[in-house]
Amino acid sequence: MLSLLPFLWVLAGIFGFFDIRLGANPVETIQDLFGVWGLRFVLITLAVTPLRQLLGKPWPLAFRRMLGLYAFFYCALHFLTWLILDQSLDPAAILEDIFERPFITIGTAALVLLIPLAVTSTAGWRRKLGPRWNSLHRLIYPIGILICWHYYWQVKLDALDALVYCIILAALLGFRFWKKQRPNKKGVRAS
């Protein structure tokens, strides 16, 4: 339920509850908030496996699917806010933005790559795809890179927050690479 708080905060701002204001440009505020939370949930999802390995406990894995679906939820809301509220569903403006603004192009690519992960997140799809499911869900690594890149290019002047997210992503991916290269107790590298 905590994962819904950013969405509920936006709804409260839209309807004027609890004296929450969305600022002088509410569309930009909503779009930015959903985008940042999409990025955060991607990073939180990527942090589940290292957390499990560091703690030596399996319980973090119980949250990974839900966290991944929230990542998709917020990224989709970010895209829909841009598509509907910012671009007014104008096909010419949408295509112009996608092809002339590289940060939108890579953000759109990240969302397109997230769709099959969200669709195949159920246990039924996991059984149906078998070992291919793991291969498909490794798309989260390039998705994380694309989303961080999208955010970095989008913020333009004040890139400090974007750099922090990029460093967190690099640490999470670096941890996975390091764990994969380390020999296990039998002297064999993890695959």
SULFEN-V283558 format. One record per backbone hydrogen bond with DSSP energy under -0.5 kcal/mol. NH is the residue of the N-H (numbers start at 1). CO is the residue of the C=O. Records with the same first field share a line. If there is no record, write none. Layout:
BEGIN
NH = CO  CO
END
This chain:
BEGIN
4 = 1
5 = 2
8 = 4
9 = 5
10 = 6
11 = 7
12 = 8
13 = 9
14 = 10
15 = 11
16 = 12
17 = 12
19 = 16
20 = 17
29 = 25
30 = 26
31 = 27
32 = 28
33 = 29
34 = 30
35 = 31
36 = 32
37 = 33
38 = 34
39 = 35
40 = 36
41 = 37
42 = 38
43 = 39
44 = 40
45 = 41
46 = 42
47 = 43
48 = 44  45
50 = 46
51 = 47
52 = 48
53 = 49
54 = 50
55 = 51
56 = 52
57 = 52
61 = 58
62 = 59
63 = 60
64 = 60  61
65 = 61
67 = 63
68 = 64
69 = 65
70 = 66
71 = 67
72 = 68
73 = 69
74 = 70
75 = 71
76 = 72
77 = 73
78 = 74
79 = 75
80 = 76
81 = 77
82 = 78
83 = 79
84 = 80
85 = 80  81
86 = 81
87 = 82
88 = 84
89 = 83
90 = 87
91 = 89
94 = 90
95 = 91
96 = 92
97 = 93
98 = 94
99 = 95
100 = 96
101 = 97
102 = 100
104 = 101
105 = 101
106 = 102
107 = 103
108 = 104
109 = 105
110 = 106
111 = 107
112 = 108
113 = 109
114 = 110
115 = 111
116 = 112
117 = 113
118 = 114
119 = 115
120 = 116
121 = 118
126 = 122
127 = 123
128 = 124
129 = 125
130 = 126
132 = 129
133 = 130
134 = 130
135 = 131
136 = 132
137 = 133
138 = 134  135
139 = 136
140 = 137
141 = 138
142 = 138
143 = 139
144 = 140
145 = 141
146 = 142
147 = 143
148 = 144
149 = 145
150 = 146
151 = 147
152 = 148
153 = 149
154 = 150
155 = 151
156 = 152
157 = 155
158 = 155
159 = 157
163 = 159
164 = 160
165 = 161
166 = 162
167 = 163
168 = 164
169 = 165
170 = 166
171 = 167
172 = 168
173 = 169
174 = 170
175 = 171
176 = 172
177 = 173
178 = 174
179 = 175
180 = 176
181 = 177
182 = 178
184 = 188
187 = 184
190 = 180  182
END
